Amino acid sequence: MAEQRETHGQTHGPREPYLSGYAEILAGVAATGRRLTRDELEERRHLGERAAEAGHSLRSLVRLHLDATRASWPGAAGSGTADGVLAAVAQAVDAFAEGYERAQRLAVRQEEAARREFIDDLLYGRSDLGRLAERAVRFGLVLSRAHAVAVAEGPEAYDDTAPVTRLVETALISRFGDRRVLITTKNGQLICIAPGDQDEVLAFFAKQAYAATEGSRVAIGRPRSGAGGVVHSYEEALSTLELAERLELDEPVLRAADLLVYPVLTRDRQAMADLVLSVLGPLRGARGGAGPLLRTLEAYFDAGCTSAEAARRLKLSVRALTYRLDRIHQLTGANPADPVHRYTLQTAVIGARLLNWPAQEI
């Protein structure tokens, strides 16, 4: 038989070896009416595995078996019947396909293992950077470029096989095609790694993740260059998620670039603790402790220092809110309505949130 070609036009070489012994099996079945032996079935499975590993399509190989059946169809002289021969054909092809599928599953598992190992090395920076860059090409990333990482955290943990993961990945592929974007999961979170100059990809990922997880929170790290840059952007996104939790931020999409002031404030934890205790410590002397007055300051600053809006958020009358602000002034010596005092108070309030004070002693 002449050299075959796959349907996509790529030559894989002669495929007759995958029919080894097939004509003899049919002849034996036609002569005796027997079924295939265990060894014959195992040989069919082995040939199927070899064909899969060689990259041949199962469709073309089944067609090859049918062509061979037609070419070597046994005569009617033996004791076997046409039904018996057809049953043997079904056995042989089924065993061949089973071996083929077994090899395919093994290849998929190996690919998944390699992909997971690459993701772990990439996000934790545990591999040689040169070698990591070489492996990245296989998964569609060019690490010589700058990349940014977005991390989505939903109400439940997600892995690579979760419906949510597949839904978000399909949406990105449908929208952007091959943009050298990698969708994966890590520690139950959805992760998107994209070129740093393609912010629209990360924005679309955030939108899709938010919709698919029924209200997730997404953080986007800043673009960073090189293989190590992916790690830094990823860690920055994780830190942003943690920061949003501690500050009780409501925004569904948070960009690390917009929150740079907070890492600056927490860089010297002891200095921040001293500020919180010196400015807000006196509030602990109020009836009910510091908590109610601290929440009053938070609402007042979040409302843009508008008393009516702050009162509405706290479900208080404006008069009651004004009384609380006056009490804060009396205890701390700082007037929330005075622009000179306001910055110090607001910075201390942010520090209290970051340090979880007064619930946690500092």
Secondary structure, 3 states (H helix, E strand, C coil): CCCCECCCCCECCCCHHHHCCHHHHHHHHHHHCCCCCHHHHHHHHHHHHHHHHCCCCHHHHHHHHHHHHHHCCCCCCCCCCHHHHHHHHHHHHHHHHHHHHHHHHHHHHHHHHHHHHHHHHHHHCCCCHHHHHHHHHHCCCCCCCEEEEEEEECCCCCCCCCHHHHHHHHHHHHHHCCCCCEEEEECCEEEEEEECCCHHHHHHHHHHHHHHCCCCEEEECCCEEHHHHHHHHHHHHHHHHHHHHHHCCCCCEEEHHHHCHHHHHHCCHHHHHHHHHHHHHHHHHCCCCCHHHHHHHHHHHHCCCCHHHHHHHHCCCHHHHHHHHHHHHHHHCCCCCCHHHHHHHHHHHHHHHHHCCCCCCC
